[in-house]
Amino acid sequence: MGIQDIIEGKRQWRAHMARVKALPPDYRIVYHEMQRYLFKVGPIGLTEGPLLPGIVDFFEEGVAAGRGVLELTGTDVAAFTDGLIDGSPTHADALQRTLGGRPAT
């Protein structure tokens, strides 16, 4: 990874976060909780993939439709987030393999 790749990645991340900041407060709160959770247990390559921008797209569509964030995600935001990464290899799975264990199912 060269310096240009790092600069481009930062530019994309800043643009992504600007979109998040433009969301209404309730959407931002839910997004940040989902992001925090995904950074802990989320799929490998999370920041390079389409998952986080896809969540923002989904939330922007909800705002445009005049729906509340919990109408989109349901009241169990953790279960909604788990559903987004279901079947994806996660950092927790990789750690389990490193330690010689099997990933929990």
C-alpha positions as CSV (number, residue, x, y, z in Angstrom):
1,M,0.0,0.0,0.0
2,G,1.5,3.2,-1.1
3,I,1.1,6.7,0.2
4,Q,-1.4,7.5,-2.5
5,D,-3.6,4.6,-1.4
6,I,-3.5,5.9,2.2
7,I,-4.4,9.4,1.1
8,E,-7.3,8.1,-1.1
9,G,-8.5,5.9,1.7
10,K,-8.6,8.9,4.1
11,R,-10.4,11.0,1.5
12,Q,-13.0,8.3,1.1
13,W,-13.4,7.8,4.9
14,R,-13.9,11.6,5.4
15,A,-16.5,11.7,2.6
16,H,-18.3,8.7,4.2
17,M,-18.3,10.4,7.7
18,A,-19.6,13.6,6.2
19,R,-22.6,11.7,4.9
20,V,-23.1,10.2,8.4
21,K,-23.0,13.7,9.9
22,A,-25.7,14.8,7.5
23,L,-28.1,12.2,8.9
24,P,-30.7,13.2,11.5
25,P,-29.5,12.7,15.2
26,D,-31.4,9.4,15.8
27,Y,-29.9,7.9,12.6
28,R,-26.4,9.0,13.6
29,I,-26.7,7.4,17.0
30,V,-27.8,4.1,15.6
31,Y,-25.2,4.3,12.9
32,H,-22.4,4.9,15.4
33,E,-23.6,2.0,17.6
34,M,-23.6,-0.3,14.6
35,Q,-20.2,0.9,13.5
36,R,-18.8,0.4,17.0
37,Y,-20.2,-3.1,17.1
38,L,-18.9,-3.9,13.6
39,F,-15.4,-2.7,14.4
40,K,-15.3,-5.1,17.3
41,V,-16.7,-8.2,15.7
42,G,-17.3,-7.3,12.1
43,P,-16.2,-8.9,8.9
44,I,-12.6,-8.9,7.8
45,G,-12.0,-6.0,5.3
46,L,-14.9,-4.0,6.8
47,T,-13.5,-0.6,6.0
48,E,-12.7,-1.5,2.4
49,G,-16.0,-3.2,1.6
50,P,-19.4,-1.9,0.8
51,L,-21.1,-2.6,4.2
52,L,-20.7,0.8,5.9
53,P,-21.5,2.9,2.9
54,G,-24.4,0.5,2.2
55,I,-25.8,1.2,5.7
56,V,-25.5,5.0,5.1
57,D,-27.3,4.5,1.7
58,F,-30.1,2.6,3.5
59,F,-30.4,5.2,6.2
60,E,-30.5,8.1,3.6
61,E,-33.3,6.3,1.8
62,G,-35.2,6.0,5.1
63,V,-34.8,9.7,5.8
64,A,-36.0,10.5,2.3
65,A,-39.0,8.3,2.9
66,G,-39.8,10.0,6.2
67,R,-39.3,6.8,8.2
68,G,-37.8,6.6,11.7
69,V,-34.5,4.7,12.1
70,L,-36.1,2.0,14.3
71,E,-38.7,1.4,11.6
72,L,-35.9,0.4,9.3
73,T,-33.8,-1.7,11.7
74,G,-36.3,-2.9,14.2
75,T,-35.9,-2.4,17.9
76,D,-33.1,-5.0,18.2
77,V,-30.4,-3.1,16.3
78,A,-27.8,-5.7,17.3
79,A,-29.8,-8.5,15.7
80,F,-30.2,-6.4,12.6
81,T,-26.5,-5.7,12.5
82,D,-25.7,-9.4,13.0
83,G,-27.9,-10.2,10.0
84,L,-25.9,-7.9,7.8
85,I,-22.7,-9.9,8.5
86,D,-24.2,-13.3,8.7
87,G,-21.9,-15.8,6.9
88,S,-19.0,-13.4,6.5
89,P,-15.7,-14.3,8.0
90,T,-15.1,-12.1,11.1
91,H,-12.1,-11.1,13.1
92,A,-13.5,-13.2,16.0
93,D,-13.5,-16.3,13.7
94,A,-9.9,-15.5,12.6
95,L,-8.8,-15.2,16.2
96,Q,-10.5,-18.5,17.1
97,R,-8.6,-20.3,14.2
98,T,-5.3,-18.7,15.4
99,L,-5.9,-20.0,18.8
100,G,-6.6,-23.5,17.5
101,G,-10.3,-23.4,18.3
102,R,-13.3,-23.6,16.1
103,P,-15.5,-20.6,15.5
104,A,-18.7,-20.6,17.4
105,T,-21.8,-21.2,15.4
